[in-house]
């Protein structure tokens, strides 16, 4: 069943409101989905919302979220193509649009042929049931994660990308998730499967399109993404979170890398009052990943990034650079764990956390971690927190720039290093402009 009547112990407050507002979902033709919903719903009976007393959340106070009431959208706001034209990415020939968590076919350009499937979950079930069975709900663990369990319990629409063996997509796939309604919770879901020898670039994009009178109203996005790479596959994953200033955004992403596969990831967090991104990467033998991130926040924003890179087998390579630019009274958190398991010899892993404070009230908590259970490895990590280099500011001022322009230019350059790693030219240019505008405005 997919109704809240199966909850045996009523959840208190925030959780109870979320559950009570969920519509009854029709049974899925795939037994796997029905079983996932039932198991996740059952777990909600035992799970509680995290607090500062939980080790994984001790730097991130989400109590503001729990004081508000959210309910799912009963229908998507009607939008026309002109309404979302400014979100268009010119290199992307395939676009899936979800409005308040609901798939909108007339705004989307799904792809379905013998080499690639890009569509909504109910459509994919008829042709790719075996792939869905093998991967959906297999990578993001929800038994001890209340937000992943909430997403899974009410799984209905989802963006699904399946790239067939030895197929390389020349253009990126754009997954656009639009929030349009206040006090609404949406549960976006993505599943990406890159079969042996295939290659794909995926842009996962979270934006807001409120009516003017709702600009300062809250909404809640609770997202789950699963990415599976088979042997020798390559996936570029670009994740952009640019929701409203009063939004709440919590996301879980799990990536499973097959033998000798390659995963490149860039995540950029610009919006939301409170955001949390959990990324778990599991590497098989000879797999490689590069996981880069940027959080650019100000005012009273909180941006929390937790990553885990798990070298489960030998000869894995991982690189990670995460940067935070923090202004106003904002608070950034980075917790990055590198795990090298017993037997994962010849692992080569480097992690760096670099953080820039723009004001005296800005705050960063960074915690890089190494857990190594093999003896023939090369691993390094480091973290820095500081303000702009006074000598660099002085040098630019000596060349005729004002103090504010010199500082803005250096701040922009600090963040642009991450943006430069995005392999989609128009999106990279747009984000560079956004970073330049935000670093040029008062903190």
VEXDREN-2710 file (C-alpha; in Angstrom, 1 decimal):
% VEXDREN-2710
k/r/px/py/pz
1/UNK/0.0/0.0/0.0
2/UNK/1.1/3.6/-0.6
3/UNK/-1.2/5.4/1.8
4/UNK/-0.3/6.8/5.2
5/UNK/-2.8/4.4/6.8
6/UNK/-0.1/1.8/7.0
7/UNK/1.9/4.0/9.4
8/UNK/1.4/2.2/12.8
9/UNK/2.8/5.0/15.0
10/UNK/1.7/8.5/14.1
11/UNK/4.7/10.7/13.4
12/UNK/4.9/14.0/15.2
13/UNK/4.6/17.5/13.8
14/UNK/6.5/18.0/10.6
15/UNK/6.6/14.4/9.5
16/UNK/3.0/13.8/10.3
17/UNK/2.0/16.8/8.1
18/UNK/4.1/15.5/5.2
19/UNK/2.6/12.0/5.4
20/UNK/-1.0/13.2/5.8
21/UNK/-0.9/15.3/2.7
22/UNK/0.4/12.6/0.4
23/UNK/-2.1/11.3/-2.2
24/UNK/-2.8/7.6/-2.6
25/UNK/-0.7/6.3/-5.4
26/UNK/-2.0/3.7/-7.9
27/UNK/-0.2/0.3/-7.8
28/UNK/2.8/0.2/-10.1
29/UNK/2.9/-2.6/-12.8
30/UNK/6.5/-3.3/-11.5
31/UNK/6.4/-5.3/-8.3
32/UNK/9.8/-3.8/-7.4
33/UNK/8.3/-0.3/-7.1
34/UNK/5.4/-1.4/-4.9
35/UNK/7.8/-3.3/-2.6
36/UNK/10.1/-0.2/-2.3
37/UNK/7.2/2.0/-1.4
38/UNK/5.9/-0.4/1.2
39/UNK/9.4/-0.9/2.8
40/UNK/10.2/2.8/2.9
41/UNK/6.8/3.7/4.3
42/UNK/7.3/1.0/7.0
43/UNK/10.7/2.5/7.9
44/UNK/9.2/5.9/8.4
45/UNK/7.4/4.4/11.4
46/UNK/10.8/3.9/13.1
47/UNK/12.9/6.8/11.9
48/UNK/13.2/10.3/13.4
49/UNK/14.3/13.6/12.0
50/UNK/18.0/14.4/12.6
51/UNK/19.0/17.0/15.2
52/UNK/22.3/18.5/16.3
53/UNK/22.7/15.5/18.6
54/UNK/23.2/13.3/15.6
55/UNK/26.9/13.0/14.6
56/UNK/26.2/13.4/10.9
57/UNK/24.1/16.5/11.5
58/UNK/26.0/18.1/14.4
59/UNK/26.9/21.2/12.4
60/UNK/23.6/21.6/10.6
61/UNK/20.5/22.9/12.4
62/UNK/17.4/22.1/10.3
63/UNK/14.9/23.0/13.1
64/UNK/13.6/25.8/10.9
65/UNK/12.5/23.3/8.4
66/UNK/10.6/21.3/10.9
67/UNK/8.6/24.3/12.1
68/UNK/6.9/24.7/8.8
69/UNK/4.1/22.7/7.1
70/UNK/4.5/21.4/3.6
71/UNK/2.2/19.3/1.4
72/UNK/2.7/17.8/-2.1
73/UNK/1.3/19.5/-5.1
74/UNK/-1.9/18.0/-6.3
75/UNK/-1.1/19.2/-9.9
76/UNK/1.7/21.0/-11.6
77/UNK/1.4/24.7/-12.3
78/UNK/0.7/25.3/-16.0
79/UNK/3.8/26.7/-17.7
80/UNK/4.5/27.4/-21.4
81/UNK/7.8/27.0/-23.2
82/UNK/8.3/30.7/-23.0
83/UNK/8.1/30.6/-19.2
84/UNK/11.2/28.4/-19.0
85/UNK/13.1/29.6/-22.0
86/UNK/15.8/31.3/-19.8
87/UNK/16.6/27.9/-18.3
88/UNK/17.4/26.4/-21.7
89/UNK/20.8/24.9/-22.3
90/UNK/21.6/25.2/-26.0
91/UNK/23.9/22.1/-26.1
92/UNK/21.2/19.8/-24.6
93/UNK/19.0/18.2/-27.2
94/UNK/17.0/16.2/-24.7
95/UNK/15.1/17.8/-21.8
96/UNK/12.9/16.4/-19.1
97/UNK/10.9/19.0/-17.1
98/UNK/9.3/18.3/-13.7
99/UNK/7.2/21.1/-12.1
100/UNK/6.8/20.8/-8.3
101/UNK/7.9/17.1/-8.7
102/UNK/5.4/16.3/-11.4
103/UNK/6.5/15.3/-14.9
104/UNK/5.3/17.7/-17.6
105/UNK/5.4/16.1/-21.1
106/UNK/4.5/19.2/-23.2
107/UNK/7.6/21.0/-21.9
108/UNK/9.9/17.9/-22.3
109/UNK/11.7/16.4/-25.3
110/UNK/12.1/12.8/-24.2
111/UNK/14.3/10.4/-26.2
112/UNK/13.5/6.7/-26.9
113/UNK/15.3/4.6/-29.5
114/UNK/17.4/1.5/-29.7
115/UNK/20.5/3.2/-28.2
116/UNK/19.1/5.5/-25.4
117/UNK/16.1/5.9/-23.3
118/UNK/15.4/9.3/-21.6
119/UNK/11.9/9.5/-20.2
120/UNK/9.6/9.5/-17.1
121/UNK/9.6/6.3/-15.0
122/UNK/6.1/5.1/-15.9
123/UNK/7.0/5.2/-19.6
124/UNK/10.2/3.4/-19.2
125/UNK/8.6/0.5/-17.3
126/UNK/7.2/-1.1/-20.4
127/UNK/10.6/-1.4/-22.2
128/UNK/13.3/-1.4/-19.5
129/UNK/11.7/-3.3/-16.6
130/UNK/14.8/-5.4/-16.0
131/UNK/17.1/-2.4/-15.8
132/UNK/14.7/-0.7/-13.3
133/UNK/14.5/-3.8/-11.3
134/UNK/18.3/-4.1/-11.1
135/UNK/19.0/-0.5/-10.1
136/UNK/16.0/1.5/-8.7
137/UNK/16.4/1.7/-4.9
138/UNK/19.6/-0.4/-5.0
139/UNK/22.1/2.4/-4.5
140/UNK/20.7/5.0/-2.2
141/UNK/20.1/3.4/1.2
142/UNK/16.9/4.5/2.8
143/UNK/16.5/2.2/5.8
144/UNK/18.4/4.6/8.1
145/UNK/17.9/7.9/6.1
146/UNK/14.5/9.5/6.8
147/UNK/14.7/11.9/3.8
148/UNK/15.6/9.1/1.3
149/UNK/12.8/7.0/2.9
150/UNK/10.3/9.8/2.4
151/UNK/11.3/10.1/-1.3
152/UNK/11.0/6.4/-1.9
153/UNK/7.7/5.9/-0.1
154/UNK/5.9/8.2/-2.5
155/UNK/7.9/7.3/-5.7
156/UNK/5.8/8.0/-8.8
157/UNK/7.4/10.2/-11.4
158/UNK/11.2/10.0/-12.0
159/UNK/13.7/10.9/-14.6
160/UNK/15.2/7.8/-16.1
161/UNK/18.2/7.7/-18.4
162/UNK/19.5/4.4/-19.8
163/UNK/22.4/4.5/-22.3
164/UNK/23.0/1.2/-24.2
165/UNK/26.2/-0.6/-24.5
166/UNK/29.0/1.3/-26.3
167/UNK/26.8/4.3/-27.1
168/UNK/28.2/7.8/-26.6
169/UNK/25.7/10.6/-26.4
170/UNK/27.2/13.7/-28.1
171/UNK/24.8/16.2/-26.4
172/UNK/24.0/16.4/-22.7
173/UNK/20.7/15.4/-21.1
174/UNK/19.1/18.3/-19.1
175/UNK/16.9/17.3/-16.2
176/UNK/15.0/20.5/-15.1
177/UNK/13.2/20.5/-11.7
178/UNK/11.1/23.7/-11.2
179/UNK/9.6/24.9/-8.0
180/UNK/6.6/27.1/-8.5
181/UNK/4.3/26.8/-5.5
182/UNK/4.8/27.9/-1.9
183/UNK/4.5/25.5/1.0
184/UNK/4.9/22.5/-1.3
185/UNK/7.1/19.5/-0.9
186/UNK/8.4/17.8/-4.0
187/UNK/10.3/14.5/-4.2
188/UNK/12.4/14.5/-7.4
189/UNK/13.9/11.2/-8.4
190/UNK/16.6/10.4/-11.0
191/UNK/18.0/7.1/-12.2
192/UNK/21.0/7.0/-14.6
193/UNK/22.3/3.7/-16.0
194/UNK/25.3/3.8/-18.3
195/UNK/25.9/0.4/-19.8
196/UNK/29.3/-1.1/-20.7
197/UNK/31.4/1.3/-22.7
198/UNK/28.8/4.0/-22.9
199/UNK/29.2/7.7/-22.3
200/UNK/26.7/10.5/-21.2
201/UNK/26.6/14.0/-19.7
202/UNK/23.7/14.7/-17.3
203/UNK/22.7/18.1/-16.0
204/UNK/20.6/17.9/-12.9
205/UNK/19.2/21.4/-12.4
206/UNK/17.0/22.7/-9.6
207/UNK/15.4/26.2/-10.1
208/UNK/12.6/28.4/-8.8
209/UNK/9.9/30.1/-10.8
210/UNK/7.6/31.8/-8.2
211/UNK/5.0/34.4/-8.8
212/UNK/6.4/37.8/-7.6
213/UNK/4.2/37.9/-4.5
214/UNK/5.6/34.5/-3.4
215/UNK/9.3/35.4/-3.7
216/UNK/9.9/35.1/0.0
217/UNK/7.8/32.0/0.6
218/UNK/9.2/28.6/1.4
219/UNK/9.1/25.3/-0.4
220/UNK/10.9/21.9/0.3
221/UNK/12.7/19.8/-2.3
222/UNK/13.7/16.3/-1.2
223/UNK/15.7/14.7/-4.0
224/UNK/17.2/11.3/-4.6
225/UNK/19.5/10.4/-7.5
226/UNK/21.1/7.0/-8.3
227/UNK/23.8/6.6/-11.0
228/UNK/25.2/3.2/-12.1
229/UNK/28.2/2.9/-14.4
230/UNK/29.0/-0.5/-15.9
231/UNK/32.5/-1.5/-16.9
232/UNK/34.4/1.2/-19.0
233/UNK/31.4/3.6/-18.9
234/UNK/31.9/7.3/-18.5
235/UNK/29.4/9.7/-16.9
236/UNK/29.7/13.5/-16.5
237/UNK/27.3/14.7/-13.8
238/UNK/26.6/18.4/-13.3
239/UNK/24.4/19.3/-10.5
240/UNK/23.1/22.9/-10.0
241/UNK/21.0/24.0/-7.0
242/UNK/19.8/27.5/-7.4
243/UNK/16.4/27.5/-5.6
244/UNK/14.8/30.4/-3.8
245/UNK/16.2/32.2/-0.8
246/UNK/13.6/30.7/1.5
247/UNK/13.7/27.2/0.1
248/UNK/14.8/24.0/1.8
249/UNK/16.8/21.5/-0.3
250/UNK/17.9/18.1/0.9
251/UNK/19.3/15.6/-1.6
252/UNK/20.9/12.1/-1.6
253/UNK/23.0/10.9/-4.5
254/UNK/24.7/7.5/-4.8
255/UNK/27.0/6.5/-7.6
256/UNK/28.2/2.9/-8.3
257/UNK/31.3/2.6/-10.6
258/UNK/32.0/-0.6/-12.4
259/UNK/35.4/-1.9/-13.4
260/UNK/37.6/0.8/-15.2
261/UNK/34.7/3.2/-15.4
262/UNK/35.0/7.0/-15.0
263/UNK/32.8/9.4/-13.2
264/UNK/33.2/13.2/-13.3
265/UNK/31.0/15.3/-11.1
266/UNK/30.6/19.1/-10.5
267/UNK/28.0/20.3/-8.0
268/UNK/27.2/24.0/-7.4
269/UNK/25.0/25.2/-4.5
270/UNK/23.9/28.8/-4.8
271/UNK/20.3/28.9/-3.4
272/UNK/18.1/27.8/-0.6
273/UNK/17.9/28.9/3.0
274/UNK/19.1/25.5/4.1
275/UNK/20.6/22.9/1.8
276/UNK/22.2/19.5/2.4
277/UNK/23.8/17.3/-0.3
278/UNK/24.9/13.7/0.5
279/UNK/27.0/12.1/-2.2
280/UNK/28.2/8.5/-1.9
281/UNK/30.6/7.1/-4.5
282/UNK/31.5/3.4/-4.6
283/UNK/34.5/2.4/-6.8
284/UNK/35.2/-1.1/-8.3
285/UNK/38.6/-2.2/-9.5
286/UNK/40.4/0.4/-11.7
287/UNK/37.6/2.9/-11.5
288/UNK/38.3/6.6/-11.5
289/UNK/36.3/9.6/-10.2
290/UNK/36.7/13.4/-9.9
291/UNK/34.2/15.0/-7.5
292/UNK/34.3/18.8/-7.4
293/UNK/31.9/21.2/-5.6
294/UNK/31.3/24.9/-4.9
295/UNK/29.0/26.4/-2.3
296/UNK/28.5/30.2/-2.8
297/UNK/26.3/31.5/0.0
298/UNK/25.6/34.7/1.9
299/UNK/23.1/36.3/4.4
300/UNK/21.9/33.6/6.7
301/UNK/22.2/30.6/4.4
302/UNK/23.3/27.1/5.4
303/UNK/24.9/24.8/2.8
304/UNK/26.1/21.4/4.0
305/UNK/27.9/18.9/1.8
306/UNK/28.7/15.4/2.9
307/UNK/30.6/13.1/0.6
308/UNK/31.9/9.5/0.9
309/UNK/34.3/8.0/-1.7
310/UNK/34.6/4.3/-1.0
311/UNK/37.5/2.5/-2.7
312/UNK/36.2/-1.1/-2.4
313/UNK/38.6/-2.7/-4.8
314/UNK/42.2/-2.2/-6.0
315/UNK/43.7/0.4/-8.4
316/UNK/41.0/3.0/-7.9
317/UNK/41.7/6.7/-8.4
318/UNK/39.8/9.6/-6.9
319/UNK/40.2/13.4/-6.9
320/UNK/38.1/15.8/-4.9
321/UNK/38.2/19.6/-4.7
322/UNK/35.4/21.3/-2.7
323/UNK/35.3/25.1/-2.2
324/UNK/33.0/27.3/-0.1
325/UNK/32.6/31.1/-0.5
326/UNK/30.8/32.3/2.6
327/UNK/29.5/35.9/3.2
328/UNK/27.2/37.6/5.5
329/UNK/26.3/35.4/8.5
330/UNK/26.2/32.3/6.4
331/UNK/27.4/28.8/7.5
332/UNK/29.0/26.3/5.2
333/UNK/29.7/22.7/6.1
334/UNK/31.9/20.1/4.3
335/UNK/32.4/16.6/5.6
336/UNK/34.4/14.4/3.1
337/UNK/35.3/10.8/3.8
338/UNK/37.7/8.7/1.8
339/UNK/37.5/5.0/2.6
340/UNK/40.1/2.5/1.4
341/UNK/39.0/-1.0/2.2
342/UNK/41.1/-4.0/3.0
343/UNK/42.5/-5.4/-0.2
344/UNK/42.0/-2.1/-2.2
345/UNK/45.7/-1.9/-2.9
346/UNK/47.3/0.7/-5.2
347/UNK/44.5/3.2/-4.4
348/UNK/45.4/6.8/-5.4
349/UNK/43.2/9.4/-3.7
350/UNK/43.5/13.1/-3.1
351/UNK/41.0/15.4/-1.3
352/UNK/41.1/19.1/-0.8
353/UNK/38.7/21.4/1.1
354/UNK/39.3/25.2/0.5
355/UNK/37.1/27.8/2.1
356/UNK/36.9/31.6/1.8
357/UNK/35.3/33.8/4.4
358/UNK/34.2/37.2/3.2
359/UNK/33.0/38.6/6.6
360/UNK/33.7/38.3/10.2
361/UNK/30.4/36.6/10.9
362/UNK/30.8/34.0/8.1
363/UNK/31.4/30.5/9.4
364/UNK/32.8/27.2/8.0
365/UNK/33.0/23.8/9.5
366/UNK/35.2/21.4/7.4
367/UNK/36.1/17.8/8.3
368/UNK/38.1/15.8/5.7
369/UNK/38.6/12.2/6.7
370/UNK/40.7/9.3/5.6
371/UNK/40.0/5.7/6.7
372/UNK/42.6/3.3/5.2
373/UNK/42.7/-0.4/5.7
374/UNK/45.2/-1.3/3.0
375/UNK/49.0/-0.8/3.1
376/UNK/49.9/-0.1/-0.5
377/UNK/48.1/3.2/-1.2
378/UNK/48.8/6.9/-2.0
379/UNK/46.3/9.1/-0.2
380/UNK/46.4/12.8/0.9
381/UNK/43.9/15.3/2.1
382/UNK/43.9/18.9/3.4
383/UNK/41.7/21.8/4.4
384/UNK/42.2/25.6/4.5
385/UNK/39.9/28.3/5.8
386/UNK/40.9/32.0/5.4
387/UNK/40.1/35.4/4.0
388/UNK/41.4/37.0/0.8
389/UNK/45.2/37.4/0.6
390/UNK/46.0/41.0/1.5
391/UNK/49.1/41.0/-0.8
392/UNK/47.0/39.9/-3.7
393/UNK/44.5/42.7/-2.9
394/UNK/47.3/45.2/-2.7
395/UNK/48.8/44.1/-6.0
396/UNK/45.5/44.6/-7.8
397/UNK/45.0/48.0/-6.1
398/UNK/48.5/49.0/-7.2
399/UNK/47.3/48.4/-10.8
400/UNK/44.5/50.9/-10.4
401/UNK/41.6/48.8/-9.2
402/UNK/39.5/50.0/-6.2
403/UNK/39.6/47.9/-3.1
404/UNK/36.1/46.5/-3.6
405/UNK/36.7/45.6/-7.3
406/UNK/40.0/43.9/-6.4
407/UNK/38.3/41.9/-3.7
408/UNK/35.4/41.0/-6.0
409/UNK/37.8/39.9/-8.7
410/UNK/39.8/37.6/-6.4
411/UNK/36.6/36.1/-4.9
412/UNK/35.3/35.4/-8.4
413/UNK/38.5/33.7/-9.4
414/UNK/38.4/31.5/-6.3
415/UNK/35.0/30.1/-7.3
416/UNK/35.6/30.1/-11.1
417/UNK/38.1/27.3/-10.7
418/UNK/35.3/24.9/-10.1
419/UNK/32.9/26.4/-12.7
420/UNK/35.7/25.9/-15.3
421/UNK/35.4/22.2/-14.9
422/UNK/31.9/22.1/-16.3
423/UNK/32.1/20.6/-19.8
424/UNK/29.0/22.4/-21.2
425/UNK/30.1/25.8/-22.6
426/UNK/26.8/27.7/-22.3
427/UNK/26.0/26.5/-18.8
428/UNK/29.6/27.3/-17.7
429/UNK/29.3/30.8/-19.1
430/UNK/25.9/31.4/-17.4
431/UNK/27.2/30.2/-14.0
432/UNK/30.4/32.3/-14.4
433/UNK/28.1/35.3/-14.8
434/UNK/26.0/34.3/-11.7
435/UNK/29.2/33.8/-9.6
436/UNK/30.5/37.2/-10.8
437/UNK/27.2/38.9/-9.9
438/UNK/27.0/37.3/-6.5
439/UNK/30.6/38.0/-5.6
440/UNK/30.1/41.6/-6.7
441/UNK/27.1/42.3/-4.6
442/UNK/27.2/43.3/-0.9
443/UNK/27.5/40.2/1.4
END
